[in-house]
């Protein structure tokens, strides 16, 4: 029986994979939090991997506090870059398959068309830089790895935009939301299913893939959809990013082109609203 190690087990994607694992009982699953597999402690990481000895690693763990990363540069780099090097090296040496999750923040946001896997990377914040460094070292140490770039992840688990907006719309009469950052949300449950399609497919094709839900929207439009589905009465206003300054700059446009994953693995990508309805009805 093949053993799957999921790092970042308590995060949004890790939690969705945990739900899904009940259906995939042909695998032995190990869901590791930071105590079992410490991506922030490089001195013990390799020995922890040895003791689990997985056939497949799904690396969902990441330092994702985008604004905090601007001041916690070293920690972000250890988790998003140097730990990935250890995972990739170990998986290559031990002939294990590695799926590593990355982000749309590897782009600078100056595109006006959906970005494919070959698009030029040029991150504009520390989080994006550390994630790109992780991608590069991942493929260098293990050319057989698969990297999945995703964006705007939400789920019924953890903290995310959908949950925050739902709560605020019930607490307040009005809210302003940024309307000049364009992309597409990703329901973590959809991403988890796509990962399992890859793992259970006999055709393992290494490289970078994009995955997010279908749709080209701003955060403001995403909030409008949350309001509509939730039936909230809160008044919403759209504002430019310049009116809401944050320590880290965000890409203005980071819509991902999903053609490659659809074609290679026959992944069907739901529309963002369809998935949002599903999550909000749970």
N, C-alpha and C positions, 0 to 999 in steps of 0.2 A: 504494500500500500504506500503510495507516494505521500510524503509529508509536506504540507504547505505552512510556511512561517509567514504570518502577517505582522509587520511592525506597525507601531502607532495604532494598536488595537482599540484604544478608547476614543480615537478620533472619529470624524464623520464617516469616512470611507471604511475604516477598520470595523466600525460598528455595523455598517451595511453588509460587509462581507461576512461578519459573524452571523447575521440573520440568514444570509444566503447559504452559509456552510451546511445548514441542516438538509438542504436539497442535494448537496454534493458530498454525500457520505462515503463515496469511493475514495476520498482523501482523508488523511489524518491531519487535523488542523491544530496549529499552535498559534494562539492569539497573544502576542507579547506586548506588554506595556513597557515603560522605560526601566522598570526594575529587572525585568527578564532579559531584555535586549536594550542596553543603554547606548543609544546613538550619541549621547553627549559625553560618554566615557570611552575614549578610543583605546585605552590601555587594557580594557577587559572585553571589548566588543568581539574580537576574534575568538576568544575562548568561549564566549557565550554562544556564538554561532556553532562552534565545534560541538558543544553539549546538546544543542537542539538538532544539529545535522540535517537540515531540511533538503528536500529535492527541488523545491520551488520557494522563492522568496518574493513576497509582494511588499515593497517598501512604501507604506503609506505614511510613515513618520516624517515629520518635517518641522522646522521652525517656521511658523506661518504668521507670527505677529509682525505684519509688514512695517508698521510705524516704529515699533519697539526695536526692530532689527537695525534701524539707523544708529541706535546707541549701543545695542548688544551685538555688534558686528562679529566679534570673535565666536560667540556662542552660535549665532546663526550660521557662520561658516563651518563650524565643527559638525553641526547636525545636517546641514543641507549639502555639504561638499565633502569634508574629510571622512565622515562616517560612510558616505556613499562609496567612497574609494575602497574602504575596507569591505563593505558588502559585495561590491563588484569583483574585487580581487578574490575574496573567499569563494564566491559562487563560480567564478571561472576555474579556480584551482580544484574545486570539488564537483565540477560538472553539474552544477545546479542552475535551473532557469531563474532569471531575475527579471521582475517587472518593477520598474521604478517610476513613481509618480512625480511629474513636474508641472510647470505652470505657464500660463500665457504672459506672465510678468517677465519672461526672458526677452520680450519685445519692447521697443521704445514707444509704440503707440502712434507712429506717424503714417502708418499705412491707411489706405482708404478701401482696400479690398481684403476679403477673408485671407488669413495667413495660412499657408501650407507648411509642411514640415521642413521645406528647403528655405523658407523665408529668412532673411538676415536677422540675426539676434543682436540686440543692443539694449540690455536692461538699464533702467534709469533709477533704480533704487537698490539698496543693499540686499534685500530679500531676493530680487530678481537676479542680481549678480551671483549670489551664493547658489541659487538654484541652477543657473547656467553652468557654473563651475562644477556642480554635481553631475549634470548631464554629461559634460565633456569627459570628466574623469571616469564616469560610469562606462561609457563606450570605449574608452582607452583601456581600462582594466579588464572589461568583459565585452568584447565586440558582439557577443551573442545575446546581449541584454535587450530588453524592450523598454522603451521610455514612453510614457503616456503624458502628454501635456493636456492640462484641463484648466477650467476657468470658473470663477464665481461659484464655488461649490457650496451647496446647502443640503440639509438632510433633516429628518426628525430628531436626529442625535446632535448633541453639541450646540455650540453657539454659532449663529450665522445670520445673514441679512434677513432671511424670511422670518425667522423667529423674532428677531429684534423689531422689525417693522410691524409684525402682527401685534406685538406687545405695545409698542409706542402708539399705534393707531387706535388701540383701545383705551390708552391713558390720556391722549392729547386730542385737542380739537384741530390742530394743524401741524404739518410737518413739511420741511423742505428737504429735497433729495437731489443729489448731483445729476445733471442731465446731459453732460458733455463727455462722459466716458462710455464708450460703446463696446459691447461684447455679447456674450451669451452665457446664461447661467447653466450650471451642471447639477442635476439631481444625483447625489452620491449613489443612490440605489441603481440608477441606470448605468453609471460608470462601473459599479461592482459587477453587474451582469455582463457587461462588455469584457471585463477582465476574465471572467469565468469562461466566456466564449473563446477567448484566446487560449486559456490554459487547457481547455478540453478539446481544442482543435489539434489535429495531428500535424498541422502545418505551422511550425514555429518560425516566424520571419522577424529577425532582429531589426532594430532601428527605432526611429522616433515616430509616434502616432499622435494625432490630435483627437480629443474627445470632449464635446460639450453638447448640450441640447441644441435643437434647431431654433433659429430666431436671431434677429439682429436688433438689440434693444439697449437702452441706457438704463442706469440704475433707477432713474425716475420712472421709466416705463415698467420696469420690474416691480417697483413699489405700487404702481397703478394696478397691475395684475393681481398683486397680493390683496390690495384693497377690494377689488372687484370680487375675487373668489371668497375672501373672508367676510364680505358684506359689511365692511367698516364704514363709518361716517366721517372719518378724519379728512380734513381738507389738505390736498397735497400740492406743493409748489415745486417747480423745477428750478434749480440754481446752478450756475457754473462752478467748476472745481475751485476757481479763484476765490469764491465766496466762502469756501470751506477748507481753509489751508490745513494740511496734515504734514507731519515730519517727513514722510516718504511721498515722492511724486508717484502718481499712477499713470499707466499708459492710457492715452485718450481713446485709442482704438485697438482692440486686441481680439477681434472675432476670429475664431479658428475654423479653418477648412477641414472638414471631416472625411473627404473623399477616400483617402488612403485606408483608413480603418474599416470603412464601409465595404470597400472593394476587396481588401485582403482577407477580412474575417467575417464578411457578410453581416456586419453589425447594423442593426436598425436603430436610428437615432430619433427618439421622440421629440415632438415640438415642446418648447419650454413650458408652455401653458398647460399642456396635457400632464406633464410631470409635476408641475407645481400644484395642480388640482389634486393629484394623487397623494402628494406629500401632505397637503393641508387637510385632507379628509381623514388622515390617520388619527 
